[in-house]
Amino acid sequence: MARIHLIDGEKGGVGKSLFTRVMVQYAIDKKLEHTLVDADITNQDVKRFYNYAVDAEFSEAVNKGDKADIIFELARKQPVIVNLPANV
């Protein structure tokens, strides 16, 4: 079963990235398979700590409508932890 953990919030500075980092570190410490996705393209602070994070982008632009599909593709293989930008 695919598992996608989406960490989001309505505004910046409320701890989304910190919570994401705690989840990732827990997975690392417990040796749990996971894929990390940093979807906050304007502030990829999670990727600064975990450089193996995969990029994804949410956009209303017609030519970018499928950029977030990678999250679903990755979840077929193992659980995914997604750090979302504010207001998604």
Biopython code that builds the backbone (N, CA, C, O; Angstrom):
import numpy as np
from Bio.PDB.StructureBuilder import StructureBuilder

atoms = [
    (1, "MET", "N", (0.838, -1.175, 0.000)),
    (1, "MET", "CA", (0.000, 0.000, 0.000)),
    (1, "MET", "C", (0.888, 1.245, 0.000)),
    (1, "MET", "O", (1.851, 1.332, 0.762)),
    (2, "ALA", "N", (0.556, 2.197, -0.854)),
    (2, "ALA", "CA", (1.305, 3.446, -0.919)),
    (2, "ALA", "C", (0.977, 4.310, 0.294)),
    (2, "ALA", "O", (-0.176, 4.429, 0.707)),
    (3, "ARG", "N", (2.021, 4.902, 0.845)),
    (3, "ARG", "CA", (1.839, 5.826, 1.971)),
    (3, "ARG", "C", (2.519, 7.136, 1.625)),
    (3, "ARG", "O", (3.701, 7.176, 1.283)),
    (4, "ILE", "N", (1.749, 8.198, 1.721)),
    (4, "ILE", "CA", (2.275, 9.530, 1.462)),
    (4, "ILE", "C", (1.967, 10.384, 2.681)),
    (4, "ILE", "O", (0.805, 10.568, 3.044)),
    (5, "HIS", "N", (3.009, 10.901, 3.307)),
    (5, "HIS", "CA", (2.868, 11.769, 4.476)),
    (5, "HIS", "C", (3.069, 13.209, 4.001)),
    (5, "HIS", "O", (4.184, 13.605, 3.662)),
    (6, "LEU", "N", (1.992, 13.984, 3.978)),
    (6, "LEU", "CA", (2.041, 15.373, 3.532)),
    (6, "LEU", "C", (2.090, 16.288, 4.741)),
    (6, "LEU", "O", (1.201, 16.249, 5.592)),
    (7, "ILE", "N", (3.120, 17.107, 4.818)),
    (7, "ILE", "CA", (3.245, 18.055, 5.921)),
    (7, "ILE", "C", (2.960, 19.434, 5.346)),
    (7, "ILE", "O", (3.705, 19.930, 4.501)),
    (8, "ASP", "N", (1.874, 20.053, 5.811)),
    (8, "ASP", "CA", (1.480, 21.339, 5.246)),
    (8, "ASP", "C", (0.972, 22.282, 6.319)),
    (8, "ASP", "O", (0.819, 21.904, 7.481)),
    (9, "GLY", "N", (0.718, 23.497, 5.917)),
    (9, "GLY", "CA", (0.168, 24.520, 6.789)),
    (9, "GLY", "C", (-0.213, 25.722, 5.952)),
    (9, "GLY", "O", (0.216, 25.859, 4.807)),
    (10, "GLU", "N", (-1.021, 26.589, 6.532)),
    (10, "GLU", "CA", (-1.520, 27.730, 5.765)),
    (10, "GLU", "C", (-0.528, 28.871, 5.644)),
    (10, "GLU", "O", (-0.669, 29.711, 4.756)),
    (11, "LYS", "N", (0.468, 28.923, 6.510)),
    (11, "LYS", "CA", (1.428, 30.023, 6.410)),
    (11, "LYS", "C", (2.821, 29.526, 6.751)),
    (11, "LYS", "O", (2.993, 28.426, 7.276)),
    (12, "GLY", "N", (3.794, 30.337, 6.449)),
    (12, "GLY", "CA", (5.175, 29.986, 6.746)),
    (12, "GLY", "C", (5.505, 30.232, 8.204)),
    (12, "GLY", "O", (4.818, 30.990, 8.889)),
    (13, "GLY", "N", (6.557, 29.586, 8.673)),
    (13, "GLY", "CA", (7.041, 29.818, 10.024)),
    (13, "GLY", "C", (6.272, 29.122, 11.123)),
    (13, "GLY", "O", (6.396, 29.495, 12.290)),
    (14, "VAL", "N", (5.470, 28.106, 10.778)),
    (14, "VAL", "CA", (4.688, 27.409, 11.799)),
    (14, "VAL", "C", (5.283, 26.050, 12.177)),
    (14, "VAL", "O", (4.733, 25.350, 13.028)),
    (15, "GLY", "N", (6.399, 25.674, 11.552)),
    (15, "GLY", "CA", (7.067, 24.438, 11.939)),
    (15, "GLY", "C", (6.920, 23.273, 10.978)),
    (15, "GLY", "O", (7.228, 22.138, 11.341)),
    (16, "LYS", "N", (6.456, 23.526, 9.763)),
    (16, "LYS", "CA", (6.299, 22.440, 8.784)),
    (16, "LYS", "C", (7.629, 21.755, 8.500)),
    (16, "LYS", "O", (7.719, 20.527, 8.517)),
    (17, "SER", "N", (8.643, 22.540, 8.242)),
    (17, "SER", "CA", (9.951, 21.971, 7.910)),
    (17, "SER", "C", (10.565, 21.253, 9.103)),
    (17, "SER", "O", (11.188, 20.204, 8.942)),
    (18, "LEU", "N", (10.396, 21.804, 10.290)),
    (18, "LEU", "CA", (10.904, 21.142, 11.491)),
    (18, "LEU", "C", (10.215, 19.797, 11.681)),
    (18, "LEU", "O", (10.877, 18.797, 11.958)),
    (19, "PHE", "N", (8.896, 19.761, 11.536)),
    (19, "PHE", "CA", (8.168, 18.503, 11.687)),
    (19, "PHE", "C", (8.603, 17.496, 10.628)),
    (19, "PHE", "O", (8.748, 16.308, 10.916)),
    (20, "THR", "N", (8.812, 17.971, 9.404)),
    (20, "THR", "CA", (9.299, 17.091, 8.339)),
    (20, "THR", "C", (10.649, 16.506, 8.713)),
    (20, "THR", "O", (10.870, 15.306, 8.556)),
    (21, "ARG", "N", (11.545, 17.337, 9.203)),
    (21, "ARG", "CA", (12.880, 16.860, 9.588)),
    (21, "ARG", "C", (12.802, 15.850, 10.722)),
    (21, "ARG", "O", (13.569, 14.887, 10.737)),
    (22, "VAL", "N", (11.902, 16.045, 11.667)),
    (22, "VAL", "CA", (11.726, 15.083, 12.763)),
    (22, "VAL", "C", (11.246, 13.745, 12.208)),
    (22, "VAL", "O", (11.746, 12.693, 12.607)),
    (23, "MET", "N", (10.283, 13.777, 11.293)),
    (23, "MET", "CA", (9.798, 12.527, 10.685)),
    (23, "MET", "C", (10.908, 11.807, 9.926)),
    (23, "MET", "O", (11.051, 10.589, 10.029)),
    (24, "VAL", "N", (11.686, 12.562, 9.168)),
    (24, "VAL", "CA", (12.774, 11.966, 8.386)),
    (24, "VAL", "C", (13.821, 11.372, 9.314)),
    (24, "VAL", "O", (14.289, 10.256, 9.090)),
    (25, "GLN", "N", (14.190, 12.107, 10.348)),
    (25, "GLN", "CA", (15.213, 11.595, 11.261)),
    (25, "GLN", "C", (14.730, 10.344, 11.984)),
    (25, "GLN", "O", (15.512, 9.423, 12.223)),
    (26, "TYR", "N", (13.459, 10.304, 12.331)),
    (26, "TYR", "CA", (12.881, 9.102, 12.935)),
    (26, "TYR", "C", (13.014, 7.925, 11.979)),
    (26, "TYR", "O", (13.427, 6.837, 12.380)),
    (27, "ALA", "N", (12.664, 8.142, 10.722)),
    (27, "ALA", "CA", (12.770, 7.069, 9.724)),
    (27, "ALA", "C", (14.214, 6.604, 9.578)),
    (27, "ALA", "O", (14.474, 5.407, 9.462)),
    (28, "ILE", "N", (15.139, 7.534, 9.582)),
    (28, "ILE", "CA", (16.562, 7.177, 9.475)),
    (28, "ILE", "C", (16.996, 6.381, 10.694)),
    (28, "ILE", "O", (17.618, 5.328, 10.561)),
    (29, "ASP", "N", (16.672, 6.877, 11.880)),
    (29, "ASP", "CA", (17.088, 6.208, 13.118)),
    (29, "ASP", "C", (16.504, 4.804, 13.244)),
    (29, "ASP", "O", (17.163, 3.899, 13.756)),
    (30, "LYS", "N", (15.284, 4.623, 12.784)),
    (30, "LYS", "CA", (14.617, 3.312, 12.859)),
    (30, "LYS", "C", (14.890, 2.450, 11.628)),
    (30, "LYS", "O", (14.366, 1.344, 11.499)),
    (31, "LYS", "N", (15.728, 2.982, 10.718)),
    (31, "LYS", "CA", (16.080, 2.274, 9.479)),
    (31, "LYS", "C", (14.837, 1.916, 8.655)),
    (31, "LYS", "O", (14.731, 0.823, 8.100)),
    (32, "LEU", "N", (13.910, 2.861, 8.595)),
    (32, "LEU", "CA", (12.686, 2.686, 7.812)),
    (32, "LEU", "C", (12.911, 3.232, 6.401)),
    (32, "LEU", "O", (13.409, 4.344, 6.224)),
    (33, "GLU", "N", (12.543, 2.445, 5.419)),
    (33, "GLU", "CA", (12.656, 2.922, 4.048)),
    (33, "GLU", "C", (11.730, 4.116, 3.860)),
    (33, "GLU", "O", (10.610, 4.136, 4.370)),
    (34, "HIS", "N", (12.205, 5.097, 3.132)),
    (34, "HIS", "CA", (11.395, 6.276, 2.853)),
    (34, "HIS", "C", (12.021, 7.053, 1.702)),
    (34, "HIS", "O", (13.201, 6.901, 1.386)),
    (35, "THR", "N", (11.208, 7.873, 1.101)),
    (35, "THR", "CA", (11.686, 8.848, 0.130)),
    (35, "THR", "C", (11.247, 10.208, 0.637)),
    (35, "THR", "O", (10.101, 10.390, 1.048)),
    (36, "LEU", "N", (12.155, 11.148, 0.605)),
    (36, "LEU", "CA", (11.860, 12.506, 1.039)),
    (36, "LEU", "C", (11.651, 13.382, -0.188)),
    (36, "LEU", "O", (12.448, 13.354, -1.125)),
    (37, "VAL", "N", (10.581, 14.154, -0.175)),
    (37, "VAL", "CA", (10.290, 15.084, -1.264)),
    (37, "VAL", "C", (10.180, 16.482, -0.678)),
    (37, "VAL", "O", (9.414, 16.710, 0.258)),
    (38, "ASP", "N", (10.945, 17.418, -1.230)),
    (38, "ASP", "CA", (10.827, 18.815, -0.826)),
    (38, "ASP", "C", (10.087, 19.548, -1.938)),
    (38, "ASP", "O", (10.655, 19.832, -2.992)),
    (39, "ALA", "N", (8.829, 19.850, -1.695)),
    (39, "ALA", "CA", (7.986, 20.505, -2.697)),
    (39, "ALA", "C", (7.921, 22.015, -2.500)),
    (39, "ALA", "O", (7.185, 22.701, -3.210)),
    (40, "ASP", "N", (8.677, 22.531, -1.553)),
    (40, "ASP", "CA", (8.711, 23.976, -1.323)),
    (40, "ASP", "C", (9.836, 24.557, -2.171)),
    (40, "ASP", "O", (10.958, 24.710, -1.687)),
    (41, "ILE", "N", (9.550, 24.880, -3.424)),
    (41, "ILE", "CA", (10.603, 25.288, -4.351)),
    (41, "ILE", "C", (11.170, 26.670, -4.047)),
    (41, "ILE", "O", (12.267, 26.989, -4.506)),
    (42, "THR", "N", (10.460, 27.492, -3.291)),
    (42, "THR", "CA", (10.973, 28.821, -2.962)),
    (42, "THR", "C", (11.878, 28.806, -1.738)),
    (42, "THR", "O", (12.676, 29.725, -1.554)),
    (43, "ASN", "N", (11.771, 27.782, -0.901)),
    (43, "ASN", "CA", (12.595, 27.690, 0.301)),
    (43, "ASN", "C", (12.847, 26.217, 0.626)),
    (43, "ASN", "O", (12.154, 25.636, 1.462)),
    (44, "GLN", "N", (13.821, 25.626, -0.024)),
    (44, "GLN", "CA", (14.091, 24.200, 0.152)),
    (44, "GLN", "C", (14.986, 23.957, 1.370)),
    (44, "GLN", "O", (16.096, 23.438, 1.252)),
    (45, "ASP", "N", (14.480, 24.342, 2.531)),
    (45, "ASP", "CA", (15.267, 24.201, 3.749)),
    (45, "ASP", "C", (15.437, 22.748, 4.177)),
    (45, "ASP", "O", (16.463, 22.408, 4.766)),
    (46, "VAL", "N", (14.472, 21.888, 3.904)),
    (46, "VAL", "CA", (14.621, 20.470, 4.251)),
    (46, "VAL", "C", (15.714, 19.838, 3.394)),
    (46, "VAL", "O", (16.487, 19.007, 3.870)),
    (47, "LYS", "N", (15.769, 20.234, 2.146)),
    (47, "LYS", "CA", (16.791, 19.688, 1.240)),
    (47, "LYS", "C", (18.199, 20.110, 1.669)),
    (47, "LYS", "O", (19.169, 19.410, 1.382)),
    (48, "ARG", "N", (18.312, 21.235, 2.345)),
    (48, "ARG", "CA", (19.631, 21.654, 2.849)),
    (48, "ARG", "C", (20.148, 20.685, 3.907)),
    (48, "ARG", "O", (21.357, 20.491, 4.028)),
    (49, "PHE", "N", (19.251, 20.077, 4.670)),
    (49, "PHE", "CA", (19.646, 19.108, 5.694)),
    (49, "PHE", "C", (19.788, 17.705, 5.124)),
    (49, "PHE", "O", (20.668, 16.948, 5.534)),
    (50, "TYR", "N", (18.926, 17.363, 4.184)),
    (50, "TYR", "CA", (18.914, 16.020, 3.589)),
    (50, "TYR", "C", (19.016, 16.189, 2.075)),
    (50, "TYR", "O", (18.007, 16.305, 1.380)),
    (51, "ASN", "N", (20.252, 16.199, 1.577)),
    (51, "ASN", "CA", (20.474, 16.515, 0.164)),
    (51, "ASN", "C", (19.955, 15.447, -0.794)),
    (51, "ASN", "O", (19.982, 15.648, -2.008)),
    (52, "TYR", "N", (19.491, 14.331, -0.278)),
    (52, "TYR", "CA", (18.937, 13.290, -1.141)),
    (52, "TYR", "C", (17.458, 13.533, -1.462)),
    (52, "TYR", "O", (16.841, 12.743, -2.177)),
    (53, "ALA", "N", (16.899, 14.605, -0.945)),
    (53, "ALA", "CA", (15.480, 14.897, -1.180)),
    (53, "ALA", "C", (15.210, 15.105, -2.666)),
    (53, "ALA", "O", (16.023, 15.678, -3.392)),
    (54, "VAL", "N", (14.068, 14.633, -3.090)),
    (54, "VAL", "CA", (13.618, 14.763, -4.472)),
    (54, "VAL", "C", (12.781, 16.032, -4.587)),
    (54, "VAL", "O", (12.037, 16.372, -3.668)),
    (55, "ASP", "N", (12.901, 16.728, -5.705)),
    (55, "ASP", "CA", (12.109, 17.934, -5.940)),
    (55, "ASP", "C", (10.752, 17.588, -6.541)),
    (55, "ASP", "O", (10.636, 16.679, -7.363)),
    (56, "ALA", "N", (9.744, 18.317, -6.124)),
    (56, "ALA", "CA", (8.417, 18.241, -6.741)),
    (56, "ALA", "C", (7.833, 19.644, -6.688)),
    (56, "ALA", "O", (8.202, 20.452, -5.835)),
    (57, "GLU", "N", (6.932, 19.919, -7.594)),
    (57, "GLU", "CA", (6.373, 21.267, -7.664)),
    (57, "GLU", "C", (4.865, 21.200, -7.876)),
    (57, "GLU", "O", (4.374, 20.458, -8.727)),
    (58, "PHE", "N", (4.145, 21.986, -7.089)),
    (58, "PHE", "CA", (2.712, 22.138, -7.280)),
    (58, "PHE", "C", (2.487, 23.452, -8.011)),
    (58, "PHE", "O", (2.975, 24.497, -7.582)),
    (59, "SER", "N", (1.757, 23.400, -9.101)),
    (59, "SER", "CA", (1.539, 24.604, -9.894)),
    (59, "SER", "C", (0.196, 24.532, -10.601)),
    (59, "SER", "O", (-0.272, 23.457, -10.975)),
    (60, "GLU", "N", (-0.406, 25.683, -10.776)),
    (60, "GLU", "CA", (-1.642, 25.767, -11.550)),
    (60, "GLU", "C", (-1.358, 26.006, -13.027)),
    (60, "GLU", "O", (-2.280, 25.999, -13.844)),
    (61, "ALA", "N", (-0.099, 26.216, -13.376)),
    (61, "ALA", "CA", (0.270, 26.433, -14.771)),
    (61, "ALA", "C", (0.007, 25.164, -15.581)),
    (61, "ALA", "O", (0.325, 24.059, -15.142)),
    (62, "VAL", "N", (-0.564, 25.333, -16.741)),
    (62, "VAL", "CA", (-0.932, 24.190, -17.579)),
    (62, "VAL", "C", (0.281, 23.332, -17.915)),
    (62, "VAL", "O", (0.192, 22.104, -17.898)),
    (63, "ASN", "N", (1.404, 23.957, -18.219)),
    (63, "ASN", "CA", (2.596, 23.197, -18.608)),
    (63, "ASN", "C", (3.321, 22.560, -17.421)),
    (63, "ASN", "O", (4.297, 21.837, -17.622)),
    (64, "LYS", "N", (2.873, 22.809, -16.201)),
    (64, "LYS", "CA", (3.502, 22.217, -15.015)),
    (64, "LYS", "C", (2.520, 21.378, -14.206)),
    (64, "LYS", "O", (2.823, 20.979, -13.081)),
    (65, "GLY", "N", (1.372, 21.113, -14.758)),
    (65, "GLY", "CA", (0.310, 20.429, -14.034)),
    (65, "GLY", "C", (0.665, 19.042, -13.535)),
    (65, "GLY", "O", (0.073, 18.560, -12.569)),
    (66, "ASP", "N", (1.627, 18.392, -14.184)),
    (66, "ASP", "CA", (1.990, 17.022, -13.793)),
    (66, "ASP", "C", (3.274, 16.944, -12.973)),
    (66, "ASP", "O", (3.764, 15.845, -12.714)),
    (67, "LYS", "N", (3.823, 18.067, -12.564)),
    (67, "LYS", "CA", (5.100, 18.074, -11.832)),
    (67, "LYS", "C", (5.017, 17.362, -10.485)),
    (67, "LYS", "O", (6.020, 16.824, -10.015)),
    (68, "ALA", "N", (3.852, 17.348, -9.862)),
    (68, "ALA", "CA", (3.705, 16.701, -8.552)),
    (68, "ALA", "C", (3.425, 15.210, -8.666)),
    (68, "ALA", "O", (3.409, 14.505, -7.657)),
    (69, "ASP", "N", (3.205, 14.721, -9.879)),
    (69, "ASP", "CA", (2.909, 13.294, -10.068)),
    (69, "ASP", "C", (4.026, 12.385, -9.577)),
    (69, "ASP", "O", (3.788, 11.221, -9.253)),
    (70, "ILE", "N", (5.238, 12.911, -9.522)),
    (70, "ILE", "CA", (6.370, 12.097, -9.070)),
    (70, "ILE", "C", (6.137, 11.568, -7.656)),
    (70, "ILE", "O", (6.629, 10.495, -7.307)),
    (71, "ILE", "N", (5.397, 12.307, -6.850)),
    (71, "ILE", "CA", (5.109, 11.868, -5.480)),
    (71, "ILE", "C", (4.363, 10.534, -5.498)),
    (71, "ILE", "O", (4.690, 9.625, -4.734)),
    (72, "PHE", "N", (3.382, 10.421, -6.354)),
    (72, "PHE", "CA", (2.607, 9.177, -6.456)),
    (72, "PHE", "C", (3.441, 8.041, -7.032)),
    (72, "PHE", "O", (3.316, 6.891, -6.612)),
    (73, "GLU", "N", (4.288, 8.372, -7.994)),
    (73, "GLU", "CA", (5.159, 7.357, -8.584)),
    (73, "GLU", "C", (6.129, 6.805, -7.539)),
    (73, "GLU", "O", (6.351, 5.596, -7.473)),
    (74, "LEU", "N", (6.700, 7.678, -6.733)),
    (74, "LEU", "CA", (7.642, 7.253, -5.694)),
    (74, "LEU", "C", (6.946, 6.425, -4.621)),
    (74, "LEU", "O", (7.531, 5.484, -4.085)),
    (75, "ALA", "N", (5.707, 6.768, -4.308)),
    (75, "ALA", "CA", (4.972, 6.072, -3.245)),
    (75, "ALA", "C", (4.648, 4.630, -3.611)),
    (75, "ALA", "O", (4.337, 3.827, -2.731)),
    (76, "ARG", "N", (4.714, 4.296, -4.861)),
    (76, "ARG", "CA", (4.502, 2.901, -5.263)),
    (76, "ARG", "C", (5.621, 2.006, -4.753)),
    (76, "ARG", "O", (5.431, 0.803, -4.575)),
    (77, "LYS", "N", (6.796, 2.600, -4.519)),
    (77, "LYS", "CA", (7.977, 1.829, -4.123)),
    (77, "LYS", "C", (8.188, 1.799, -2.614)),
    (77, "LYS", "O", (8.546, 0.765, -2.049)),
    (78, "GLN", "N", (7.965, 2.936, -1.967)),
    (78, "GLN", "CA", (8.168, 3.027, -0.519)),
    (78, "GLN", "C", (7.460, 4.272, 0.006)),
    (78, "GLN", "O", (7.064, 5.136, -0.775)),
    (79, "PRO", "N", (7.296, 4.368, 1.337)),
    (79, "PRO", "CA", (6.622, 5.536, 1.909)),
    (79, "PRO", "C", (7.328, 6.841, 1.528)),
    (79, "PRO", "O", (8.551, 6.886, 1.392)),
    (80, "VAL", "N", (6.541, 7.881, 1.361)),
    (80, "VAL", "CA", (7.058, 9.184, 0.957)),
    (80, "VAL", "C", (6.700, 10.217, 2.020)),
    (80, "VAL", "O", (5.569, 10.261, 2.504)),
    (81, "ILE", "N", (7.673, 11.040, 2.374)),
    (81, "ILE", "CA", (7.475, 12.160, 3.290)),
    (81, "ILE", "C", (7.622, 13.422, 2.451)),
    (81, "ILE", "O", (8.659, 13.635, 1.822)),
    (82, "VAL", "N", (6.580, 14.265, 2.440)),
    (82, "VAL", "CA", (6.571, 15.441, 1.571)),
    (82, "VAL", "C", (6.493, 16.718, 2.397)),
    (82, "VAL", "O", (5.551, 16.917, 3.165)),
    (83, "ASN", "N", (7.484, 17.572, 2.233)),
    (83, "ASN", "CA", (7.473, 18.896, 2.830)),
    (83, "ASN", "C", (6.824, 19.841, 1.819)),
    (83, "ASN", "O", (7.398, 20.126, 0.768)),
    (84, "LEU", "N", (5.620, 20.323, 2.144)),
    (84, "LEU", "CA", (4.872, 21.188, 1.234)),
    (84, "LEU", "C", (5.125, 22.660, 1.540)),
    (84, "LEU", "O", (5.456, 23.011, 2.673)),
    (85, "PRO", "N", (4.972, 23.518, 0.541)),
    (85, "PRO", "CA", (5.036, 24.953, 0.811)),
    (85, "PRO", "C", (3.753, 25.411, 1.497)),
    (85, "PRO", "O", (2.769, 24.672, 1.545)),
    (86, "ALA", "N", (3.766, 26.611, 2.019)),
    (86, "ALA", "CA", (2.560, 27.161, 2.637)),
    (86, "ALA", "C", (1.471, 27.341, 1.588)),
    (86, "ALA", "O", (1.755, 27.557, 0.410)),
    (87, "ASN", "N", (0.242, 27.251, 2.027)),
    (87, "ASN", "CA", (-0.938, 27.501, 1.187)),
    (87, "ASN", "C", (-1.109, 26.556, 0.013)),
    (87, "ASN", "O", (-1.539, 26.988, -1.057)),
    (88, "VAL", "N", (-0.791, 25.301, 0.174)),
    (88, "VAL", "CA", (-1.036, 24.330, -0.916)),
    (88, "VAL", "C", (-2.354, 23.650, -0.670)),
    (88, "VAL", "O", (-2.764, 22.797, -1.457)),
]
sb = StructureBuilder()
sb.init_structure("model")
sb.init_model(0)
sb.init_chain("A")
sb.init_seg("    ")
for serial, (resi, resn, name, xyz) in enumerate(atoms, 1):
    if name == "N":
        sb.init_residue(resn, " ", resi, " ")
    sb.init_atom(name, np.array(xyz, "f"), 0.0, 1.0, " ", f" {name:<3s}", serial, name[0])
structure = sb.get_structure()
